[in-house]
């Protein structure tokens, strides 16, 4: 591919990565992954010989194609390219990179834009689930300008509401893969949950931290990292994920009481680096854990009244609002979030 491959680089939510049409990438998985490793410059902590930004949040790929599924506009496959290991994995979804899929699909002509806003129905291949993204399209063209702001991203952009449906158990087969709201793993109480993103939720206090630490402080805590990884490896099979040694799931979230009037405060390893914020679907899973009757999150969460409920999930750089709609039985029907995206580059990328 010395002539280059067509690619759009975009910020989606609080992440950043390359967006490709499936037809522009090698059909063979091994060849595709080798190409993407070269594009990102992995494995290398600095990713100096590629487009990656030396952080898992900036080493991501979206592969998009026009869908043949009834009632769906496009299929979206998310790929996490590891920074310092030669690994490309599809074992998780990414709700931040998802925020760029709708605009990308319209820009590439896969979806016809309407005047005002355009709903793009997106099938998330990683988890076999549907998301509906509402993209700003005044005059029938994508606009990235607007007044919406999200913590973790400077400035403002066009608002993009995204609704998720039927996300419970999307990867693990059940919302609570062990059937329990809490389990003891490696001597620590945890909630293993999957409402769009497999997560292990535990108390910050039980892990020997306050929950106020910076990402840099947490990454420098070797004792904490070793304990988290032991729990993660033990939880993998219990969550129907198998051996997760080389997988990017489950995410590991430590919770404490909210510090700024929200529902809960979080610090998340994804799984070996600390998230500067929190992932979209990770926030949905953690927010759902807060609404359980028991477990580490339920013990510290402050749940607002009413239905739907807006759950403010605090993280190192602000908060993430999850809007949860419940049925008459108090069970989650759908979860919505507000994201933004911005096109950064459109052109050719070379290996």
Buried (B, 14 or more C-beta within 10 A) or exposed (E): BEEEBBBBBBBBBBBBBBBBBBEBBBEEEEEBBBBBBBBBBBBBEEBEEBBBBBBBBBBBBBBBBBBEEEEBBBBBBBBBBBBBEEBBBBBBBBBBBBBBBBBBBBBBEBBEBEEEBBBBBBBBBBBEBBBBBBBBBBEEEBBBEEEBBBBBBEEEBBBBBBBBEEBBBBBBEBBBBBEBBBBEBBEBBBBBBBBBBBBBBBBBBBBEBEBEBEBEEBBEBEEBBEBBBBBBBBBBEBBBBEEBEEBBBBBBBBBBBBEEEBBBBBBBBBBBBBBBBBBBBBBBBBBBBBBBEEBBBBBBBEEEEEEBBBBBBBBBBBBBBBBBEBEEEEEBBBBBBBBBBBBEEBEEBEE
